[in-house]
């Protein structure tokens, strides 16, 4: 029984309970009604009408978008109780509510296909009547709470298509009643826990598209009731264990793309009498095709492609009456092809070594694909569709689209409808090309099996005609250029993600991931169109140089290795997709006469003289025209200002309008003619990027819009001037408000500080998890958080790090941050992930609580003290000592402790132990508990160091008003027995200096 059937039966049972009681009491328990209100707030569900009773108003449980069902027949109870909440496909933007545990009789939670973020609340572990948790198709992060294993009644847990991580908890082995466990399309790591062997009731297990390690465990032999097992692109290694032969009740078995290089024959599957779908693709299988597969009466779909199977096809395969699809692509099979194939079954036998009858319709067969690359290299007859009238030096194809003229280049049409096993040769006699498509969308829904999809949104690029349609394939898509002259070529592959939507909907959460091969060699693994193009509906051209063509054939293959989502936005949107192909020889033939060459040289000389004359006469106007042309090809979501406008707004960059100096250049205040106040960031001219690269980056930044990000109004690019025009924030930076010069400080009460903390966290959560671009800021610090007139925080300088990158080849990415805020793995090794921003946020959170700056100095040689001080206070059990004394009694101590503990969690030395920013938001807002922070050994500071720093710290606090010389004398007296270092003699006025690590070793 599949998942949907189980859910349907559960709903029928629950509905009968509800309807049987209709006519008795129909009033919901008041505590549950209040819980529903809190649940609605957390989910972002705004259209529930709480003026009516959820259990007495039938609209609450008959309309799909408001599916709340009650049980009004609980023995000895005069109230109705909520038993199901089904809110799928509504694009709810909130978080998972811990308050669900207040619905004591709840049995079914279905929040699939929404836009929910955050983590799964561990409070759900107390729900002792729960049968079904379905959360597929959201933005959930974090790990699976081990507390879920406390729900002994659980039958179904579906987390498909989220962004969850961590290992799969061994505690899940306690769910002995569970029948459906679906964890595909997440980021789970490590081996499958051995405790899963105890899940003997399991019927449906799916773990595809993850980052697991180890082999497929032999304990699956315990799952004797299982009917569906799907393990594709999971990270697990082969070979497939022989124990799989014991799964006699299995109906659907899909395993593909196993890691490792250990080969083994196909496991014994003859006992699987109920098997309808068998997929063992790219699983390191060798040996012969077993004869018994041809006798499997129920089998409808067979895929053993991309293995090392050899020998002939057994005669039993020709008699398979039930099978509809057979894929044996990419093996070493030989001999003949059963003549009956192609009548009632679609078969892909390409990339094998079959003996082909010259009369066979090898070039045009809608149901049998027999292509072999050897055909293009060998003479197989003068009637062959591969006969070359001449050699060509270029190839242009509009994949899936019409014939188009783009920038003077003619792109061939490619409108074949394709199919599961299709080899198509272009009918253009002057250009020889073909494609081979393999695979069927196994779970295709109402959107069907289209292989040439059209864009579901409006495209704005200049050459949009190349991207309106595309060609897609469920498994493998290969284009061939035949009759090309041998030599080196430049290959451009044009991509645009046209099957996903943009915006805050579940349709925008899909991930298409595939591999690219040229001439049989891997040139890019795990290619994601939307990620590299920085959004859906945007083009990305992948250029490959020096591609060598031999035997007059070019092969471009795109392969789906089981990764990416198969569920979003619908079940037929995955697999490789390409919009256009352009191929050009690096050495085209020269057929120009000597006289023509002389004429061209003379004409070119005259043109060059004229051009230079015009440029000299017009000066920078030529640059503006060039820039205008560049802008037409970019999808900028912002305005373009002229230098004259900006000079007028800032009074020609008058020094009195200068409001700051950042790492990228000075910032000036300005006013537009309509009265709008702006902040102009003048980027340094040392940037290595040209105008186009600069504008591409600005296009990306302008697409990032969120209430807690500084809004970009526009840009100005003229000559060597690179200017960004932002909204003006009245209260400057958080750093100045907290610990700037006294006359500029702002009195921030605790409520405001907490709101600032949450706002920064929400802005970072958007950059990391909610924006399709997935931006890592790299330089989160108090000076990069600005405050508006209402003291609402807004993150600045996001997306700017790449604008200032220099040529560093010895590290993975240029270090673009501020020492004291930088995560250890980034500062030391250049290893950059979003967890580097999480670390920086932790430091800023400590600054907000303490009202003190973290950094000693702005040089690389000096370290920081505030984080050390926090660890000391943690060791002493006196974290409240960190709190800014200026807050006085107007302080919520419980909330302050939450912020401090979250900050310590964020600054963990081990990056994968830091929480995601959506989890941070959840913890700060009290929606989830803060896990206990366990300090790394490198973070534990001994008693002597604690005592020295404590004395020194309070000495500084008490002597802030002392003279400079007095403060220095007292400090030197306190610290005369240790090698303290300082960057300047005045630094000790404000901060304790950094102790050399050898000092503590000597004292111990």
N, C-alpha and C positions, 0 to 999 in steps of 0.2 A: 504494500500500500504506500503510495507516495505522500509527500508532505501536504499537498493541497487537499488530498482526500482525507487525511487525518484531521486537518484543520476544519474541513467542512463538517465531518461527523461530530467534532467537538462542539461546533457552533450549533448544529442541530440539537444536540443534547442540552446545551445550555439554554437555547431558545425555548425548548419544550418545558424546561424548569420554569422559565419566566412566564410563558403563556399559560401554563397550567394554573398558575396562581393569580392570573388576571381576574379581577372580580373580588379577590380577597383584599388584604391591605396593599396599597400601592404607593406608600410614602417611603421615600429613602431615609435611611438613618441620618440624622443631622450631622454627625461627625463625618460621614462619607460625602455628604454634599459639600461640606467645607473642604474636604480633601480634594474633591473634584475641582473646586475653584482654584486651589493651589496648584493642582496638576495642570490646569489650563494655562495658568500664568507661566509655569515653567516651560511648557511645550510651545507657547506662543499661539495657543488656540483661542481665537477671539470671538467666535460666533456661537459659543454655547450660551443658551438663554437660561440663566439661573433663576429667572422669575417663575419658571415652571418647574415642576418636580421631575427629575430625570427618570424616575421609575413609573410615574403616572402618565407622562406625556409620551405617547408612542413614537413621536418623531425622534426622540432621543435614541431609539434603538432600531428603527426601520430605515432611516436614511443612512446611506453608506458613509457619508462624511461625518456623521455624528453617531457612530455606532457604539452605544453604551447599552448593555443589557443587564437586567436586574433579576435576581431571584427573590420572590416574595413569599416563599413557603418554607423558610427556615423554622424548624420546630422550636416552639417556645419563644418565638421572637415576633413582635408586632410590626417590624420594619422590613423594608426591602433592602437588598444588598447588591452592590455592583459585582457582576461576575465576569463580564468581558468589556474590554476597551479596544476597539478596532478603528484606528485612524490612519489608514494608509493612503499614499499618493496625494497628500495635501500640502506638501512643501512646508511643513511646520518648521520654524526657524530656531526653536529654543533648545533646551537641554532635557535630558531624561530626569523626570521628577522622582526624588527619593520618597515623596509623599505617597507613591503607589502602595507602599507597605501599610498605609492606613486603611486600605480597602481589604479587610481581612478575608473576604470570601472570593477575591479576584482569582480567576482561573486562566484567562487568556489576555495577553498583551500583544497587540499587533500594531507596531508603529513603523512599518516598512515603507520605503520609498518616500522619505521626507527630506528635511534639510537639518536634522538634529545634530548637534555637536556635543562635545564633552565626553564624559566617561559613564560607564554603567555603575549606578549607585550600589555600594555594597549592602545598603539597607534592604535591598530586594531579597537578600538571603533569608529574611525572616518571614517570607510569604509562604506559608505552609500548605496552601491549596492550589498553588500555581501549576498549570499544566503546560502552558505554551508561552514562550518568549520569542517574538519575531521582530527583529530590529534591522533587517537587511536594507541596504540602499540608503545609508545615511553618512554622516561625517564623524562617526564615533571614534575616539582615540583611547589611548591607555590600554591596560591589560584586562583580561577577564577576571573579575573579583573572585577569589577562592570561595567567598561566602555563598556564591551561586550554588555551590555543591551542597549547601544545607537544604535546598528545596527538593526533598526526597520524592515529591510527586511529579517532578518535571518530566514531560514526555518529549517536548521539542524545544531546542535552542538554535535559533537561526541568526547568525551575525554576518552573513554574506555581504560583501561590497561595502566595507567600511575602511577605516584607517587604523585599526587596532594593532597592537604590537605586544612584545614580550613573549614569554613562553606559555604554552597551554598548561594550565594548572593541573598538577597530578590529582588534586582533590576531585576533579570531575569524574574520576573513577567511581565515586560514591553514588553517581546518578544511575542507579541500577535499573530504573524504569524507563530511561530515556530511549526513544526510538529514532529521533531525528537530531543529528548534530551537524550543522552546516557552518563552516568557518572559512569558506573560500574568499579570495580577494581581500586579504588583509596583509599585515606584515609580521605574522607570527614567526618566531624563531625557535631554534633548538630542536631536539628530537621529540617525537611523540612520546608522552609519558607511558611507562609500562602499565600503570594502573588502568589505562583505557581497556585493557584486556578483560576487565570485569563488566564491561557494558554488553552483556550477553543478550539484552533485549533490542540492541541497536538494529535498525533496518535501513537507515539512510545516513551515510557518512560522506562528507565532502570537505576537502582540504586543499583545493587547487589554488594556484596563484598566491603562494606565500614564500617565506624564506627559511623554511625548515632545514634541518640537517639530519644526517644519518640515513639509514635504509628504511624501506617499508618494513615494519616490524612483523615478525612471524606470528605475534599474538593475534593477528586478525583471524586466525583459524577458530578463535573462540566466538566470533561473530556469526554464528551459524544461522541466525535469523535474518541476516542482512540481505536486502534486495537491491540496494543502490550503493555503489562504491565509486567515487570520483576523485582521482588524484592526478591532477594535470598541472605542470609547471609549478610544483609545490616546493622544489628545492631538495626533495628526497632523492636518494641514489638507488640505482639498480644493483643487481638484477631483481626481477619480480620474485618474491619468495614462493617456493613450491607449496607452502601451506595454503595458498590461495585456492588450491584445488578442492578444499574442504567446504567451500562456500556454495553449497548445492542449491540454495534458494535464491541465488542472485539472478536478477533480471537485467540490470544495467551495470556494466563494468567498464570504467574508463580510466586508463592510466596512460600518461604520456610525458615525454620530455624529462626523463629521469637523468640525474647527474651520474658521473662516474664513467669508467671505461671498461668495466667488467661485463663480458658477454655471456649469455646463457641461452639455451633453447627455450622455446615457448613452453610455459608451465602446462601441466596436464589440466585440461578444462572439460574433459569429456563428460563429467558428472553434472555439468551445469545445464540441465535439460530445459530450464525456463529462460535461458539467456536470449534477450532480444537485441541488445546492443553490446558489441565487443569492440573496444578501442584499446589497443596497446601500441601506440605510435611513438617512435623514437625512444624505445625502451631497451636498447642494447640486446636485441633478440637475434640470434643466429640459428643455423640449422635449416631444416626443411619445413614446408607447410604440412601440418598434420592432416591426415585424411579425414579424421572424425569431424572436423569443423564443417565439412560439406554435408554432414548428416544431421546437423543441429536444426531441428524442425522449426524452432521458434525464432531463429536468428533472422533479423531484418537489416542490421547495419554492421558491417565488418570493416575495421580499419587497422591494418598491420603495417602501415607505411613507414618509411624512413628507418628501417632496421637493416639487418644483413641476411635476410632470408634468401636462400638459394634453391636451385633445382627447379623442376617443372611444377606446374599447377596440377594437383591431384584431380583425377577424372570426376570424383564425387562433387567437386565444386561446380561443375557444369550442370548438375541436376538440382541445385539448390532452388527450391520452389518459393520459399518465403522471403528470401533476401531481396532488398531493394537497392542497397548501395554496397559496393566493394571497393576499398582503397588499399592498393598494394604498392603504391608509389615509392620510388627510391629504394629498391632492394636489388638483389642480384639474380632475379628469377630468369629462367631460360625456357626454351621450348616453344610450343604453340599456345595460342589463345583459344579457349573454348568458343566454338562458333555460335553457340546460343546466346552468349553475352552480348548485350546491346539491344535485345528485344524487350526484355522485362526488367532489366537491371542496369544501373548506371555504374560503370567501372572505370577506375583510373589505374592504369598499369604503366604510366610514364616513368622514365628513368629506370628501366630494367634492360634486359638483353634478350627480348623475345625474338623469335624468328617471324618475320613479317612477310606475308604474301604480297607481291607487288600489286595485285589487283585489289587488295584491301583498301577501304576508304580511309587511309591514315591521316589525310589532311583535313577532312571534314566529316566528323562523326559526332553527333550530338550526345551520345551516351557512352562511348568508349574512347578513352584517351590513351593512345599508344606511343606518344612521342618519345623519341630517344635522341639525345644530342648527337649521336653518331650519324643520324640522318643528314645533318647539315654538313658533315665532314666527308661523307662517302657518296659516290655516284650511285643512286638507286633507280636510275632510269630516266630517259628523256622526258617522260610524262610527269615526272615528279613535280610537286608544287614547290620544290626547293631549287629548281633550276635557276641559275643566276644569269640574267642577260648581260649584266655588267656589275662592277663594284661601285659601292656608294661610300660617301665620306661623311654623311650626317643622317640623323634620324630624329624625327619630331612626332610625338604621339600625344593626342589629347585623350587620356585614358577615360573611357566610359562616356566620352562626349562627342560633340559634332566637329566637323572640319572648321578650324578657326585660323584667322590671320592675326598674329600678335607681334607687334613691333617689327613688321616686315617679314616674319617667319611663318610659314605655312605648317600648321599642325594637322596630322592625319586624324580622321575620325576613327572612333573605336566604339561602335554602338552594338556590338554583339551582345545578346542577352545572357550568354554564358550559362553555366549550370554546374552541378557537382563534379562532373568529370568532362572537362571541355578543353579541346585544343583547337584554336582558331588561327587561320592564316589570313592576313590582309589580302583583299582582292585587288589592291592597287598594283598594276603591273610594273610600275616604275620604282616602287619601294617594297622591299621584302622584310616583313616583320610578322611576329605571331605572339600569342600568349597561351599559357597553359594554366588552368585554374583547377584546384583540387579541393574537395571538401563540401560538406553540407552543414548548414546551421542546424545542429541537432535539436535544439530546444526552441526553434523559431516560433514566434508568436504571431499575432495578427499582422505584424509588419512584414512577414513573409520572408522570402529567400531572394530578395533583390541583390544583384551583383553589380548594379550600376546606380548607386544611390544619388539623389539630388540633395543639394544643400537645403537644410530646414530653416535657415536664417538668411538675411540679406547680407551679401558680401560687398565690401567697399574697396577692395584693392583695385588698382588700375586695370590689371589683366584678369579680371574676375571671370571672364569667359572660360579660362582654363580650369577654374576651380568650382564651377557651378555643379558639375557632375564628377564622379570618380569611379574607379573600379575597385571592388572589394572582394575578398575571398575568405572563406572560413578557415582554411589551413595554409595553403601555399599558392602563391601567385607569381608566375614567372613570365617575363617578357623577353623575347629574342629579337635581335637585329641580325638578319641574314644578309649575305652578300656584301658585307662591309669590307673595305680594303684593310688588310692587316696593318697594324701600327698602333700608336698611342692615341687615346681619345680622352676628352673631357666629358664626363657624364653628369648631367644635372637631373635630379629627381625632385619633382614638384609635389608638395603635400599641403593639404589644408584639412583640418578636422571639420567636416560638414555634417556629421551625424549626431553631434552633441549640441545641446543648447547652452546659452550663456546665462549668467545670473544666478540667483539664489534658489535653485530648484534641484530636485533629485536628478533631473535630466542633464545637469551640468557636472555630475559627479563621476561620470564614466571615465575609465582609463583604457585607452587603446595602446597596447604594447606589442611590438613585433621586431623581428630581426631582418637585417638587410645583407644580402650577399651579392657580390659582383664576380663574375667568372668563377663561381663556385667557392669563393673565399669570403669569410665573414668580414664585413667592413663596419657594422654597427650592431651591437646587441641592445635589446630592450629599448628600441626607439619609440618615443612617445610624441606624436605630432603636436598635440595641443601644448605639451610642456615646452617643447623647443620653439614653437611659434609664439609662445606666451599668450595663449588664448585660443578659443575656438573661432572658426571663420577667418583665421589669419593664415597667411601662407608662410611656408618655410621651404627654402630650396637647399637641398643637400648636394654639394658639389664634390665630385670625386675626380681627381686628376690622375693622369698617367695610367689610365686603365688600358691594359694591353689586349688587343684583339688578335687572336690567332685563328686559323681555320675559317676566317671570314665570318665569325659568329660572336656576338655579344650576348651574354646571359645576365639578366637582372632578376634576382629572386627575392621575394618578400615572404617570410615564414612566421606563422603564429606558433609560438612555443608554449602555449597554455597560460600565458600571463595576461594581466589586465582583466577588467570586469567583463563578464558575459551577461550580466543581469541589468545593466544600466546603459542608456535609458530604457532599452527593451532587449529581449533575448536574442536578437539577430544582429546586434551592433557590436561586433568585435572582429578580430582578424585583420590582416594587412590591407591598407587602403592607399591608393596613389592617384594623384590628379593628372599629372602629365610627365612626359619624359622628353628630354632634349639631349642629343648626343652629337658631338662635333669632333672631327679629326683634328689632332694637333698639327698634322702635316698634310693639308689638302693639296690637290694637284695644282700646278702652275701652268696655265695655258695662255698667258698674255704675251703678245709679240714684243720684240725689243722696241719698236717704234711707239707702241702704246705705253710701255714703261717710261720712256723719255717724256711723253706727253703728260703722264700722271705726275711725274716728278716736278715738271715745270708748273703744272697747275697747283700741286700741293704747296710749292714754294710761295706762289702768289697768294694762296689762301692763308698760309701761315703769317705772311707779312700783313695782310689785311686784318686778320684776327688780332695780332699783337697791337696793331694801330688802334683798333676799336677799343681793346681792353685798356690801352694807355689813355685813350681819350675819355672813356666812360668810368675808369677807375673801378670802384667797388660795385657799380651797378651791375656789372657782369656777374659778380658773385651772387647778387640778389636774384637774378634771373635763374641762375643754376640752382639756387636753393629753392626757388619757387617750383621748379620742375621736380626736385627731389621730394618736396612736400606732397605733390600730387600722388606719389606712389606709396605714401605712408598713411596709416590709419590712426592719426593723432586725435585723441579725445580732449584736446585742449586748444587754446588760442595761440596765434603767432603775433607777437608784438614787434614793432620796429624799434630800432635803437633810439630814434628821435622821441618816440613816445616815452620810453623808459627814462631818458635824460630829462625830459620835461617833468615826469612824475617825481624824480628824485632831486630835482634842481641840479642837474648835471653831476650826480653823485657827490653832492655837497657833504663835507665831513660831518656837519651837524646832523645829517640824516643817517649817519652810520650807527647801526644798533647792535652790531656784533661782528665777530671774526671767527669763522669756523674752519674746520680742516679743509674745506673746499674753496674758501675765499671769503671776502667780506660780505656783509648783509646790510642793505640800506632800506630805510623806510621810505615809502612814496605814496602819492595820491593820484588816482586817475581822474580825468575830467568829470566823471560822474560821481565823484566823491568817495569811491571805493578805496580803502586803504590797502596797500600791498607791501610785501616784503620782497626785495629783489636780491637774490643770491648771485653774486658775480663769481662764476667758476674760474678756477685758475687756468691760465692759458697753457700750462704745462701738460694738459691732457693730451694723450697720444692719439685720441680718436678724431676722426674727421667729422664733417657735418652730418653725413648720413648715419654713422654709428651713433653719434650724439642724439640725433632725432629719434632713432630706433629706441634708444634707452628711455628717452622722454615719453615716447608713445607708450612704453610699458608702465612708466611711473604714473602717467595720466590715467591709466586704466584702473589704478588702485584708489578707490574712493571709499571712505569709511568715516563715521563720526569721530573716531579717535586718531585719524591721520590728518596732518596738515594738508589742506587742499591746494593743488597746483592749478593756478589760473592760466598759465601759459609759459612761453619761452621766447627768447630772442636770440637769433644766430646771425650775426653780421660780422664779416671779417674775422678778427681773432676774438670777438666778444661772444661769450657763451653765458647767457643769463637765464635764470629761472625765476618766474614770478609767482609767489605764493600768497595765500591769504595772510593778512597781518594779525598777529596775536598780541593783544594789548598788554598782557602781563609777562611778556618775555619768557624766560626759561624757568623750569623747575629749580635748576641749580641756583639761579639768582634769588628766587623766592625763598629758598631754604637756607643757603649759606653764602650768599653774595655779600657785597658791601652793606653795612647795616641800614643805610638810607634806602636801599632797594629791596630789602627783605620784606616779605608779606607774612602776616600772622595767619598761619594755616592751622585751623583747629583739627581735631582728630577726624571728624566726619568728612571734612574736605580731603584730608590726607588719604583716608581709605578710598574715597571715590577716585582720587588720582591713581592710586595703586590699581584698582579694578579697571579703570579706563585704559591705562597703559597695557595691562594684560589683555584686554579685549582687542586693542589695536594690533598687538603681536599675534594673537590667535587668528585674527583675520589674515595677516600677512602669511602666516605659516600654514594654515589649514583651510581657510574659507575662500581665499582668492585662488583662482585657477593657476595663477603664476607662481605661487608658493615661494615668496621672497624671504630671504634671510637678510636682516638689516645689517648685521656685522658690527654696529657701533652704538648700541643702546647705552645711554648714560643720561644723567640729569640735565645736561646742557642740550640734549637732543629731544627733550620733552618740553613743549611749549604750553603756555596756559592762556586761555582766552579770557574775555572779560568776566565770565562766570567761574573762572578757575577750573574749567574743564580741560583735561590734558589732551594734547595732540602730539603724536610722534612725528618728528621731522627727519629729513635726510634719508628716508627709506628709498632704496633703489639707487642711491648715488654712488655706492662703493665701486661699482663696475665702471663708472665714468672716469675714475681716477686710477685705474689699474695700470701698472707698469709691467715691463717685460721680466717677470720672475719665472724661472724655469725650474728652480730647485725645490719649490714647494707646490702643493696642489692648488693653492689659490693665494693671491696677494693678501698679506695681513693688513686688514683695513679696520683697525679698531683703536681703542684707547686702553693703555696699560692700567691695570687696576680694575677694569670692567671685563677684561677678555677671559674667556674660558681657557683653562690650561691646555687642552688639546689643540685649540686654535692658535694660542700665543706661541706654543713650543713647536708644533708640527704643521701648522697651517691646515689642520683638519677641520673643515667647516660644515656644520649642519645647523638645523634650527635650534639644537640644544645649546649652541653658543649664545644665542639671544636669550635663552631661558636663564643661563648663568648670569648674563649682564642684568637681566631684570631683577634677579635675586639681590644683586648688589644695590641697585637703585631702590628696591623695596626697603633694604636696611637703612639707606640714607633718608628715606621718607620717615621712617619710624624714629630714627635717632636725631634727625636734623643736622647731621654732620656729613661732610664730604668723605668719600671713601679713599680718594687718591692722595698720596703724599705730595708727589710732584708730577709733572707731565713728561718725565723722561723715562726711557726704557730701563734705566739702571735701578730705579727705585721701585719698591713694592707698595703695598697698601697696608692699612692697619685696621680698618673698621671690620672687615670680615674676620681677621684674627681675633679681634676683641669679641665678636659675636660667639666664636667658638670657645673662647675663654669663659664667657658668661654661661654658655651651654654646659660646659664641664662643671661649673660651680652651681648650676641649677638656679641661676639668678638672671634670667634673660630680661626681666623688667628693667635692669640697670641700663639697658640699651636705649630705653625710651627717652625722647627729648623732654627735658625738664620744663621747657617752655609750655608744654601742654597742660601742666598743672593737674588739677582735679577733673578737668573736662576730658576725660579719657575713658574709653571702653577697654578695660584691661584684657578682657577675653578676646576682643577683636584684634588688639595689638599683638597678643601672643600668637594668634593665627597668622598674622602677616609675618612675624619674625620666623615662625616655624616653616612657613611656605618659602621664605627667602633662603633659609638654610637648606631646604630641600632642593631649591633651584640651583644653589651653588655647590652641589655635590661634585667632588672631583671626578667621579665616574659619570660620564655624560649620559649613558643609557639609564641611569638611576634618577635623572632629572625628569620631572613631569612635563607633559605637553602644556602649552599655554592655555588651551581650552580647559584642561584639568585644573590649572592654576585659578582660572576665573571661577570655576565651580567651587574650589576650596575657599577662595576669598569671600564668595557670596554665601558661604555656609551651606551649600548644596551637598557637599561631600566632605568627609573627614580628612584631616591632614595626616598622612602616614608618618610614623615615627622616624625621625632622622637619625641615622647611625653614621657617625663620623668615620671617614677613612683614617687609617693610621697616620697619614701625613698631615691630617688636620688636627690631631690631638696635641695640645701644648702642655708641657710639664709644669709642675707647681712653681718652680723657681722663675720660669719665664712669666708665668701668670702674675706672680707677686711683683716683679720688677715693672711690668707693664701697668699693673693696677696702680702702684704708687705714682708712677710717672704720669699716668692719665689724670689722676685726681690733682696732681701738682699743677698740671697745665690748666685744668678746669678752674682751680682756685686762683691762678695768677694771670688770667687773661687780661687783667687791667694793669699788671705790673709792667715795669719798663722792660725794654728789650734786653738790656744787659743783665738785669736782675733775673729774668726768666732763664736766660742762657746759663747763668752761674748756678742756679738751682738745678737745672737739668743736668749740667755736667757733673755736679756733685752726686746726684742720684745715680748717674750712669758711668762713673769714672772707671769702674772695673770691667767694662765691656767694650768691644770694638764697634761702637755705633758709627754710622756713616750718615752724612747729610750732603745734599746737593748745594746748599747755600747756608750761610751762617744765620740768616733770618728765618729759615724754615722752622726752626724749633719753637718759634713763637706760637705756632698753631698746631703742629702735629708732632707726635713722637717719631723718631727716626727708626730705621730698619736695622734689626740685629742680624749680623752674619750668622749663618747656621752653625759654623764651627764653634761659636761662642758657647752655645748651649751644650755641645758635646764636651767642651773643656770643663764646664761647670758641673756636669754630671759625673 
